[in-house]
């Protein structure tokens, strides 16, 4: 299950709450780090992506290029299935809380305590799903041999370079 649509719903669903109170100047994010700037996520997501590139499903999708053995494929398949089961359950929990949060926020009277409760529960459930993905990626990385890990790292480095170049093209006036 792809957590991005649910994360987007969570972010969009909380905008009504954020719009109700002005942000004090001391709490404002520096330029370029607002939630609306997708490139601002690079600072936070970059390190996580360095690990998530090793998710079992990603490695299995590249089994020929990596030269995975049948034993490695079996071990990665087991890891993938376990991770998917846990992630799907966590994301289903998050989805229920996001829907409850949206209903509470859309009501005629805003119950911020209820919205907060569901926001925190959805956030915790998504955190659990991300944690399960990270754990499975670390475990999957251990299944690879040194040459395979080197190959995946080369792909990751190439992807990182592309993202940095893309960022510079999207924001040419900023110094890097």
ChimeraX commands (.cxc) that place a marker at each C-alpha (Angstrom):
marker #1 position 0.00,0.00,0.00 radius 0.5
marker #1 position 1.39,3.40,-0.97 radius 0.5
marker #1 position 1.29,5.74,2.06 radius 0.5
marker #1 position 1.62,8.94,-0.02 radius 0.5
marker #1 position -2.11,9.49,-0.75 radius 0.5
marker #1 position -2.95,8.98,2.90 radius 0.5
marker #1 position -0.20,11.37,3.97 radius 0.5
marker #1 position -1.53,13.95,1.50 radius 0.5
marker #1 position -5.03,13.54,2.94 radius 0.5
marker #1 position -3.65,13.99,6.43 radius 0.5
marker #1 position -1.81,17.17,5.47 radius 0.5
marker #1 position -4.77,18.60,3.56 radius 0.5
marker #1 position -7.21,17.57,6.25 radius 0.5
marker #1 position -5.33,19.54,8.88 radius 0.5
marker #1 position -5.13,22.77,6.89 radius 0.5
marker #1 position -8.40,24.01,8.36 radius 0.5
marker #1 position -6.90,23.72,11.82 radius 0.5
marker #1 position -3.71,25.49,10.82 radius 0.5
marker #1 position -5.65,28.31,9.20 radius 0.5
marker #1 position -7.51,29.11,12.42 radius 0.5
marker #1 position -4.49,30.32,14.34 radius 0.5
marker #1 position -1.79,32.63,13.01 radius 0.5
marker #1 position 1.69,31.23,13.36 radius 0.5
marker #1 position 3.85,33.30,15.70 radius 0.5
marker #1 position 6.93,34.73,13.92 radius 0.5
marker #1 position 9.27,32.65,16.09 radius 0.5
marker #1 position 7.54,29.45,14.93 radius 0.5
marker #1 position 7.60,30.16,11.18 radius 0.5
marker #1 position 9.77,27.91,9.04 radius 0.5
marker #1 position 12.65,29.45,7.14 radius 0.5
marker #1 position 12.04,30.21,3.48 radius 0.5
marker #1 position 11.80,27.02,1.43 radius 0.5
marker #1 position 10.86,24.81,4.36 radius 0.5
marker #1 position 7.12,25.36,4.28 radius 0.5
marker #1 position 4.89,22.31,3.96 radius 0.5
marker #1 position 3.90,23.47,0.48 radius 0.5
marker #1 position 7.45,23.19,-0.87 radius 0.5
marker #1 position 7.98,19.60,-2.01 radius 0.5
marker #1 position 11.72,20.14,-2.32 radius 0.5
marker #1 position 11.88,21.05,1.38 radius 0.5
marker #1 position 11.05,17.42,2.13 radius 0.5
marker #1 position 14.35,16.44,0.52 radius 0.5
marker #1 position 16.23,17.40,3.68 radius 0.5
marker #1 position 14.11,15.04,5.75 radius 0.5
marker #1 position 13.38,12.31,3.23 radius 0.5
marker #1 position 16.85,12.05,1.69 radius 0.5
marker #1 position 18.39,10.12,4.60 radius 0.5
marker #1 position 15.31,7.91,4.88 radius 0.5
marker #1 position 15.45,7.13,1.15 radius 0.5
marker #1 position 19.06,5.99,1.59 radius 0.5
marker #1 position 17.63,3.15,3.68 radius 0.5
marker #1 position 14.31,2.59,1.89 radius 0.5
marker #1 position 16.07,1.83,-1.38 radius 0.5
marker #1 position 16.76,-1.57,0.22 radius 0.5
marker #1 position 13.10,-2.50,0.76 radius 0.5
marker #1 position 12.49,-6.14,-0.14 radius 0.5
marker #1 position 10.01,-5.24,-2.88 radius 0.5
marker #1 position 12.54,-2.89,-4.50 radius 0.5
marker #1 position 15.31,-5.47,-4.37 radius 0.5
marker #1 position 13.00,-8.17,-5.73 radius 0.5
marker #1 position 12.00,-5.88,-8.60 radius 0.5
marker #1 position 15.69,-5.75,-9.55 radius 0.5
marker #1 position 16.56,-9.38,-8.84 radius 0.5
marker #1 position 18.07,-9.99,-12.28 radius 0.5
marker #1 position 20.20,-6.83,-12.22 radius 0.5
marker #1 position 21.40,-7.71,-8.72 radius 0.5
marker #1 position 21.94,-11.38,-9.55 radius 0.5
marker #1 position 19.95,-12.58,-6.54 radius 0.5
marker #1 position 20.21,-16.26,-5.71 radius 0.5
marker #1 position 17.10,-18.38,-5.19 radius 0.5
marker #1 position 17.81,-18.37,-1.44 radius 0.5
marker #1 position 18.02,-14.57,-1.43 radius 0.5
marker #1 position 14.77,-14.31,-3.40 radius 0.5
marker #1 position 13.03,-16.61,-0.90 radius 0.5
marker #1 position 14.33,-14.64,2.10 radius 0.5
marker #1 position 13.41,-11.29,0.53 radius 0.5
marker #1 position 9.95,-12.59,-0.40 radius 0.5
marker #1 position 9.34,-13.62,3.21 radius 0.5
marker #1 position 10.48,-10.18,4.43 radius 0.5
marker #1 position 8.32,-8.42,1.83 radius 0.5
marker #1 position 5.19,-10.38,2.73 radius 0.5
marker #1 position 5.62,-9.75,6.46 radius 0.5
marker #1 position 6.29,-6.05,5.92 radius 0.5
marker #1 position 3.33,-5.61,3.58 radius 0.5
marker #1 position 0.96,-7.24,6.06 radius 0.5
marker #1 position 2.09,-4.98,8.89 radius 0.5
marker #1 position 2.20,-1.84,6.75 radius 0.5
marker #1 position -1.28,-2.45,5.33 radius 0.5
marker #1 position -2.72,-2.88,8.83 radius 0.5
marker #1 position -1.01,0.30,10.06 radius 0.5
marker #1 position -2.15,2.30,7.04 radius 0.5
marker #1 position -5.72,1.02,7.40 radius 0.5
marker #1 position -5.63,2.25,11.00 radius 0.5
marker #1 position -4.25,5.60,9.85 radius 0.5
marker #1 position -6.91,5.91,7.14 radius 0.5
marker #1 position -9.69,5.39,9.68 radius 0.5
marker #1 position -8.27,8.11,11.90 radius 0.5
marker #1 position -7.79,10.52,8.97 radius 0.5
marker #1 position -11.43,10.02,7.98 radius 0.5
marker #1 position -12.58,10.57,11.57 radius 0.5
marker #1 position -10.40,13.67,11.79 radius 0.5
marker #1 position -11.85,15.05,8.55 radius 0.5
marker #1 position -15.40,14.43,9.80 radius 0.5
marker #1 position -14.65,16.16,13.09 radius 0.5
marker #1 position -13.08,19.12,11.29 radius 0.5
marker #1 position -15.98,19.40,8.84 radius 0.5
marker #1 position -18.67,19.50,11.52 radius 0.5
marker #1 position -20.65,22.65,12.33 radius 0.5
marker #1 position -18.69,23.10,15.55 radius 0.5
marker #1 position -15.02,22.33,15.64 radius 0.5
marker #1 position -13.98,19.94,18.38 radius 0.5
marker #1 position -10.21,20.46,18.37 radius 0.5
marker #1 position -9.68,17.79,21.01 radius 0.5
marker #1 position -11.24,15.14,18.77 radius 0.5
marker #1 position -9.33,16.40,15.73 radius 0.5
marker #1 position -6.10,16.33,17.71 radius 0.5
marker #1 position -6.76,12.81,19.01 radius 0.5
marker #1 position -7.36,11.45,15.51 radius 0.5
marker #1 position -4.46,13.42,14.02 radius 0.5
marker #1 position -2.07,11.98,16.61 radius 0.5
marker #1 position -3.44,8.46,16.14 radius 0.5
marker #1 position -3.13,8.73,12.34 radius 0.5
marker #1 position 0.39,10.11,12.70 radius 0.5
marker #1 position 1.36,7.26,15.04 radius 0.5
marker #1 position -0.10,4.66,12.67 radius 0.5
marker #1 position 1.77,6.14,9.70 radius 0.5
marker #1 position 4.91,6.21,11.82 radius 0.5
marker #1 position 4.41,2.52,12.54 radius 0.5
marker #1 position 4.04,1.81,8.80 radius 0.5
marker #1 position 7.22,3.77,8.05 radius 0.5
marker #1 position 9.04,1.97,10.86 radius 0.5
marker #1 position 8.02,-1.41,9.46 radius 0.5
marker #1 position 9.29,-0.35,6.03 radius 0.5
marker #1 position 12.60,0.80,7.52 radius 0.5
marker #1 position 13.05,-2.40,9.53 radius 0.5
marker #1 position 12.33,-4.58,6.50 radius 0.5
marker #1 position 14.79,-2.53,4.42 radius 0.5
marker #1 position 17.56,-2.96,6.99 radius 0.5
marker #1 position 16.84,-6.69,7.19 radius 0.5
marker #1 position 16.73,-6.96,3.39 radius 0.5
marker #1 position 20.05,-5.14,3.05 radius 0.5
marker #1 position 21.61,-7.81,5.28 radius 0.5
marker #1 position 20.48,-10.49,2.80 radius 0.5
marker #1 position 22.65,-8.98,0.05 radius 0.5
marker #1 position 26.34,-9.67,-0.44 radius 0.5
marker #1 position 28.93,-6.88,-0.64 radius 0.5
marker #1 position 28.86,-6.64,-4.45 radius 0.5
marker #1 position 25.06,-6.38,-4.47 radius 0.5
marker #1 position 25.08,-3.70,-1.76 radius 0.5
marker #1 position 27.68,-1.75,-3.76 radius 0.5
marker #1 position 25.44,-1.89,-6.84 radius 0.5
marker #1 position 22.40,-0.64,-4.90 radius 0.5
marker #1 position 24.51,2.13,-3.35 radius 0.5
marker #1 position 25.61,3.22,-6.84 radius 0.5
marker #1 position 21.95,3.44,-7.89 radius 0.5
marker #1 position 21.18,5.46,-4.76 radius 0.5
marker #1 position 24.07,7.84,-5.37 radius 0.5
marker #1 position 22.95,8.33,-8.96 radius 0.5
marker #1 position 19.39,9.04,-7.84 radius 0.5
marker #1 position 20.63,11.51,-5.22 radius 0.5
marker #1 position 22.72,13.34,-7.82 radius 0.5
marker #1 position 19.73,13.55,-10.15 radius 0.5
marker #1 position 17.53,14.93,-7.37 radius 0.5
marker #1 position 20.10,17.59,-6.47 radius 0.5
marker #1 position 20.38,18.63,-10.12 radius 0.5
marker #1 position 16.59,18.73,-10.40 radius 0.5
marker #1 position 16.39,20.87,-7.27 radius 0.5
marker #1 position 18.92,23.34,-8.71 radius 0.5
marker #1 position 16.94,23.54,-11.96 radius 0.5
marker #1 position 13.68,24.16,-10.09 radius 0.5
marker #1 position 15.21,26.91,-7.92 radius 0.5
marker #1 position 17.96,28.51,-10.04 radius 0.5
marker #1 position 18.16,31.72,-8.00 radius 0.5
marker #1 position 19.03,30.02,-4.73 radius 0.5
marker #1 position 22.67,29.46,-3.93 radius 0.5
marker #1 position 23.73,25.87,-3.34 radius 0.5
marker link #1:1,2 radius 0.2
marker link #1:2,3 radius 0.2
marker link #1:3,4 radius 0.2
marker link #1:4,5 radius 0.2
marker link #1:5,6 radius 0.2
marker link #1:6,7 radius 0.2
marker link #1:7,8 radius 0.2
marker link #1:8,9 radius 0.2
marker link #1:9,10 radius 0.2
marker link #1:10,11 radius 0.2
marker link #1:11,12 radius 0.2
marker link #1:12,13 radius 0.2
marker link #1:13,14 radius 0.2
marker link #1:14,15 radius 0.2
marker link #1:15,16 radius 0.2
marker link #1:16,17 radius 0.2
marker link #1:17,18 radius 0.2
marker link #1:18,19 radius 0.2
marker link #1:19,20 radius 0.2
marker link #1:20,21 radius 0.2
marker link #1:21,22 radius 0.2
marker link #1:22,23 radius 0.2
marker link #1:23,24 radius 0.2
marker link #1:24,25 radius 0.2
marker link #1:25,26 radius 0.2
marker link #1:26,27 radius 0.2
marker link #1:27,28 radius 0.2
marker link #1:28,29 radius 0.2
marker link #1:29,30 radius 0.2
marker link #1:30,31 radius 0.2
marker link #1:31,32 radius 0.2
marker link #1:32,33 radius 0.2
marker link #1:33,34 radius 0.2
marker link #1:34,35 radius 0.2
marker link #1:35,36 radius 0.2
marker link #1:36,37 radius 0.2
marker link #1:37,38 radius 0.2
marker link #1:38,39 radius 0.2
marker link #1:39,40 radius 0.2
marker link #1:40,41 radius 0.2
marker link #1:41,42 radius 0.2
marker link #1:42,43 radius 0.2
marker link #1:43,44 radius 0.2
marker link #1:44,45 radius 0.2
marker link #1:45,46 radius 0.2
marker link #1:46,47 radius 0.2
marker link #1:47,48 radius 0.2
marker link #1:48,49 radius 0.2
marker link #1:49,50 radius 0.2
marker link #1:50,51 radius 0.2
marker link #1:51,52 radius 0.2
marker link #1:52,53 radius 0.2
marker link #1:53,54 radius 0.2
marker link #1:54,55 radius 0.2
marker link #1:55,56 radius 0.2
marker link #1:56,57 radius 0.2
marker link #1:57,58 radius 0.2
marker link #1:58,59 radius 0.2
marker link #1:59,60 radius 0.2
marker link #1:60,61 radius 0.2
marker link #1:61,62 radius 0.2
marker link #1:62,63 radius 0.2
marker link #1:63,64 radius 0.2
marker link #1:64,65 radius 0.2
marker link #1:65,66 radius 0.2
marker link #1:66,67 radius 0.2
marker link #1:67,68 radius 0.2
marker link #1:68,69 radius 0.2
marker link #1:69,70 radius 0.2
marker link #1:70,71 radius 0.2
marker link #1:71,72 radius 0.2
marker link #1:72,73 radius 0.2
marker link #1:73,74 radius 0.2
marker link #1:74,75 radius 0.2
marker link #1:75,76 radius 0.2
marker link #1:76,77 radius 0.2
marker link #1:77,78 radius 0.2
marker link #1:78,79 radius 0.2
marker link #1:79,80 radius 0.2
marker link #1:80,81 radius 0.2
marker link #1:81,82 radius 0.2
marker link #1:82,83 radius 0.2
marker link #1:83,84 radius 0.2
marker link #1:84,85 radius 0.2
marker link #1:85,86 radius 0.2
marker link #1:86,87 radius 0.2
marker link #1:87,88 radius 0.2
marker link #1:88,89 radius 0.2
marker link #1:89,90 radius 0.2
marker link #1:90,91 radius 0.2
marker link #1:91,92 radius 0.2
marker link #1:92,93 radius 0.2
marker link #1:93,94 radius 0.2
marker link #1:94,95 radius 0.2
marker link #1:95,96 radius 0.2
marker link #1:96,97 radius 0.2
marker link #1:97,98 radius 0.2
marker link #1:98,99 radius 0.2
marker link #1:99,100 radius 0.2
marker link #1:100,101 radius 0.2
marker link #1:101,102 radius 0.2
marker link #1:102,103 radius 0.2
marker link #1:103,104 radius 0.2
marker link #1:104,105 radius 0.2
marker link #1:105,106 radius 0.2
marker link #1:106,107 radius 0.2
marker link #1:107,108 radius 0.2
marker link #1:108,109 radius 0.2
marker link #1:109,110 radius 0.2
marker link #1:110,111 radius 0.2
marker link #1:111,112 radius 0.2
marker link #1:112,113 radius 0.2
marker link #1:113,114 radius 0.2
marker link #1:114,115 radius 0.2
marker link #1:115,116 radius 0.2
marker link #1:116,117 radius 0.2
marker link #1:117,118 radius 0.2
marker link #1:118,119 radius 0.2
marker link #1:119,120 radius 0.2
marker link #1:120,121 radius 0.2
marker link #1:121,122 radius 0.2
marker link #1:122,123 radius 0.2
marker link #1:123,124 radius 0.2
marker link #1:124,125 radius 0.2
marker link #1:125,126 radius 0.2
marker link #1:126,127 radius 0.2
marker link #1:127,128 radius 0.2
marker link #1:128,129 radius 0.2
marker link #1:129,130 radius 0.2
marker link #1:130,131 radius 0.2
marker link #1:131,132 radius 0.2
marker link #1:132,133 radius 0.2
marker link #1:133,134 radius 0.2
marker link #1:134,135 radius 0.2
marker link #1:135,136 radius 0.2
marker link #1:136,137 radius 0.2
marker link #1:137,138 radius 0.2
marker link #1:138,139 radius 0.2
marker link #1:139,140 radius 0.2
marker link #1:140,141 radius 0.2
marker link #1:141,142 radius 0.2
marker link #1:142,143 radius 0.2
marker link #1:143,144 radius 0.2
marker link #1:144,145 radius 0.2
marker link #1:145,146 radius 0.2
marker link #1:146,147 radius 0.2
marker link #1:147,148 radius 0.2
marker link #1:148,149 radius 0.2
marker link #1:149,150 radius 0.2
marker link #1:150,151 radius 0.2
marker link #1:151,152 radius 0.2
marker link #1:152,153 radius 0.2
marker link #1:153,154 radius 0.2
marker link #1:154,155 radius 0.2
marker link #1:155,156 radius 0.2
marker link #1:156,157 radius 0.2
marker link #1:157,158 radius 0.2
marker link #1:158,159 radius 0.2
marker link #1:159,160 radius 0.2
marker link #1:160,161 radius 0.2
marker link #1:161,162 radius 0.2
marker link #1:162,163 radius 0.2
marker link #1:163,164 radius 0.2
marker link #1:164,165 radius 0.2
marker link #1:165,166 radius 0.2
marker link #1:166,167 radius 0.2
marker link #1:167,168 radius 0.2
marker link #1:168,169 radius 0.2
marker link #1:169,170 radius 0.2
marker link #1:170,171 radius 0.2
marker link #1:171,172 radius 0.2
marker link #1:172,173 radius 0.2
marker link #1:173,174 radius 0.2
marker link #1:174,175 radius 0.2
marker link #1:175,176 radius 0.2
view
